Amino acid sequence: MSDLILDRLAKGDALPTFGVDVTATTVILGALASRDWRPMHHDHKFAVERQGVQDIFLNTPNQAAWFERYLNDWTGPKGRIGRMVFRMTKPVFPGDHMLLTGTVDDVSVDETGCGWVRAEISLTVDGAVRTTATARIALPTTPDDNPWDRRGERWKP
Amino acid sequence: MTAQDTALPEDVAALIGKVQYEKRADFPAERGYIWTSCASVQNGNPLFWDDAVAAELTGGHIAPLSLLSAWARPHYWAPGAEGEQLSLQVHFDLKIRFELPEAIMTDNTNVFYEPVRLGDIVTSRQVLRSVSPEKRTKLGIGRFWVIDVEYHNQDGALLGTESYTGYGYRREAGA
């Protein structure tokens, strides 16, 4: 895992594509890891009969965790996410092959000197969008820069 | 979707913008949950696995940022507790208030400030931002609401903010 430097990026650059086969274990492990005990994330009968969906589905914090993992695989450990906004239009179910893709939408340096990249991410299944996300990530501006050093007024997520 | 009803009851309107359910976590941030979270998404970021990398980059171990809300969620059961222990109580209050038995989250915004460190004890508080008129969607008839959650550590440092859009609904025949 290497560290991405801000000046190596430009608007329109593609993030690597990442895919994973979602299983019931994926969904339940993610729910329990995020301490979300709601039954639609582990109880098939509840999800189908009460919620009216086809199966248990990925919970919100676990989707955030997948996005965080995806982004940090790309940036390396110095990449520090400041903001993540996502919209879930359809749940992700066991049996889905979840595909994450992304594009660099903006590259900038704020008034404190912190480098930022904005990425647009799509989570698709069979080519159909299930979740879209926008992430604002701080990246080193030089090999010696470390966004994690930023505190207080020097951190503007 | 189509609008069904534009009235917002006074008791609900009075809650908008008001801080509710300020609560200190039941347990401190610990590595078991960090590793379980990483395992759930196959996250190999050395910040969470390699002591030397964590020390060099972040001055010690931090938790994945997306795990923020987990530190404030109650145990499923605890001695003396009765009934299901719920994390986003305002969401469930609205389901009961509007008699909407089902709900789903549609939008989520996370803003991350200070990272959570091992041993941190997180305090959360909830603020209802808005409630929509009744709307019909393919899931049923219900309302959208926006709830903000703020998270601080034991020193009062802001760790992050979260904003959820939930849709509470009542299924219709054939929905």
Contacts between the chains, C-beta under 8 A, distances in Angstrom:
chain1	res1	chain2	res2	distance
A	1	B	44	7.1
A	1	B	45	7.0
A	1	B	46	6.5
A	20	B	42	7.6
A	26	B	40	7.6
A	29	B	36	7.8
A	29	B	39	7.2
A	29	B	40	4.5
A	30	B	40	4.5
A	30	B	41	7.0
A	32	B	36	7.5
A	32	B	40	7.9
A	33	B	33	7.0
A	33	B	36	4.5
A	33	B	37	4.4
A	33	B	39	7.2
A	33	B	40	4.0
A	33	B	67	7.9
A	33	B	70	7.5
A	34	B	37	6.8
A	34	B	40	7.7
A	34	B	67	6.8
A	34	B	69	7.0
A	34	B	70	4.9
A	34	B	73	7.7
A	35	B	33	7.6
A	35	B	70	4.5
A	35	B	73	4.0
A	35	B	87	7.6
A	36	B	70	8.0
A	36	B	73	7.0
A	36	B	87	7.5
A	37	B	76	4.7
A	37	B	84	7.6
A	37	B	85	7.8
A	50	B	101	7.6
A	50	B	102	6.5
A	51	B	102	5.6
A	51	B	104	7.2
A	52	B	102	7.2
A	52	B	139	6.3
A	52	B	140	7.5
A	52	B	171	5.3
A	52	B	175	6.2
A	60	B	105	4.9
A	60	B	108	5.2
A	60	B	164	7.3
A	61	B	66	6.2
A	61	B	67	7.4
A	61	B	69	5.5
A	61	B	70	6.6
A	62	B	40	6.4
A	62	B	41	7.2
A	63	B	108	7.8
A	64	B	66	3.8
A	64	B	108	6.8
A	64	B	110	6.2
A	65	B	37	5.9
A	65	B	40	6.5
A	65	B	41	4.7
A	65	B	43	7.2
A	65	B	64	6.4
A	65	B	66	4.4
A	65	B	67	7.0
A	66	B	41	5.0
A	67	B	66	7.2
A	68	B	41	7.7
A	68	B	43	7.2
A	68	B	64	5.8
A	68	B	65	6.0
A	68	B	66	4.4
A	69	B	38	7.9
A	69	B	41	4.4
A	69	B	42	6.8
A	69	B	43	4.0
A	69	B	45	7.3
A	72	B	43	7.2
A	72	B	45	4.8
A	73	B	44	7.8
A	73	B	45	7.8
A	77	B	45	5.5
A	77	B	46	5.6
A	77	B	47	4.6
A	77	B	53	6.1
A	77	B	57	5.8
A	78	B	57	6.4
A	80	B	112	7.9
A	81	B	65	5.5
A	81	B	112	6.0
A	82	B	111	7.0
A	82	B	112	6.0
A	83	B	109	7.4
A	83	B	110	6.9
A	83	B	111	5.0
A	83	B	112	7.2
A	84	B	66	7.6
A	84	B	108	8.0
A	84	B	109	7.4
A	84	B	110	4.7
A	84	B	112	7.9
A	85	B	107	7.7
A	85	B	108	7.5
A	85	B	109	4.6
A	85	B	110	7.7
A	86	B	107	7.1
A	86	B	108	5.5
A	86	B	109	7.9
A	87	B	106	6.6
A	87	B	107	5.0
A	88	B	105	6.7
A	88	B	106	5.9
A	88	B	107	7.2
A	88	B	108	7.5
A	89	B	106	7.7
A	91	B	104	7.8
A	146	B	57	6.1
A	148	B	57	5.3
A	148	B	58	4.8
A	148	B	59	8.0
A	148	B	115	7.6
A	151	B	114	7.4
A	155	B	113	6.7
A	157	B	111	5.3
A	157	B	112	5.9
A	157	B	113	6.6
